[in-house]
Amino acid sequence: MLAAPLLAFFCLIASAQVPQPPEVAARSFMVVDVTANQVLAGRDIDAPVEPASLTKLMTAYVVFDALRAKKIDLKQTLPVSVRAWKMPGSRMFIDPSMQVPVEDLIKGMIVQSGNDATMALAEGVGGTAERFVELMNQQAKSMGLKATSFKNPEGLTAPGHTTTARDLSVIATRLMQDFPDYVDFYQIKKYRYQGTPTANDTNRNMLLFRDPTVDGLKTGHTEAAGYCLVATAKRDFPNLGSRRLLAVVLGASSETARANEAQKLLNWGYTAYEGIKLFDANQAVATPEVWKGAQKTAKLGRTLPVVVAVPAGTASRVKTQVARPDPLIAPLTKGQQVGTLKVTAGEQQLLELPLVALDGVEQASIFGRAWDAVRLWIK
């Protein structure tokens, strides 16, 4: 997980230099460089919208969290209640005579967008759907999503069941970062549970079939929400490695339109902006002198790579500056925040990230501390 929440830092490049995004035929849209933790473009990203089946991103987050906590197991079977069986809308076609493994219910929820599978998971994890929705809203609150309110786990239209493009981007990013072992579910192109009809066995995310770099995430549609898609792609670049982008398209006119607009945004993001890796994970950004310490210097850095996205062709303008306490006095604990890293392009600040001590620095002996005290007094 990123030390700072997604979207905490925005690209502040002078407006004249910001690449203009393409025209997008949707009510609202957003494209985020997940690797650099930057918003590249968007329109009406804080406007309230119905999320439709994009709701299932948070449903999956809560289910994956239960798996991580070993409250449930992928091979464990769950019953199918009458309520789950009778869920309207998109279905996995399970019924009360079945005991379905959690893994298959997850595939049914993600690939088939099955409302029946979603309800079975919600009841299995939360005890009741209502309790599960409480867990969803608690998680939204912990993510800092002030504009999101869930009323059900599947995304059918309900009064007050709303979110925003910004909040959906946070949910999707956290889902990928916090549960890397489970996000492969979103790449599955076809799935059908044994003994069920072949209808609705194809993932509605058309980009999985068009673009080999796209590996998720989720579609949604209701009459009120229109056609929606949160799509993510990961492409490799020299001197950077993998770079992940995320596109959110809300309120498009058709399945084809939402796919076309998301693809347009992903391609634009990769070409209009370039990613620059400034420092590797756990690489020392600075090694300042430490006073009264058992070691004379401290390594300051980040536990994740420091990557910035800048308009293509402007990489040479990027500069870094470290701001930290001076003098720096021991003890320092590993992971303790010690200053900040500022990244600028010309006169504009792009990012400001906390720096931490990569290793602890214990206090020196009483004589060492006394000697440094004298040196500091003279200094």
Buried (B, 14 or more C-beta within 10 A) or exposed (E): EBBEBBBEBEBBBEEEBBBEBBEBBBBBBBBBBBBBBBBBBBBBBEBBBBBBBBBBBBBBBBBBBBBEEEEBEEEBBBBBBEBBBEBEBBBBBBBEEBEBBBBBBBBBBBBBBBBBBBBBBBBBBBEEBEEBBEBBBEBBEEBEBEBBBBBBBBBBEBEEBBBBBBBBBBBBBBBBBBBEEBBEBBBBEEBBBEEBEEEBBBBBBBBBEEBEBBBBBBBBBBEEBBBBBBBBBBBEBEEBBEBBBBBBBBBBEEBEBBBBBBBBBBBBBBEBBBBBBBBEEEBBBBEBEBBBBBBEBBBBBBEBBBBBBBBEEBEEBBEBEBEBEEEBBBBBEEEBEBBBBBBBBEEBBBBBBEBBBBBBBEBBEEEBBEBBEEEEEEE
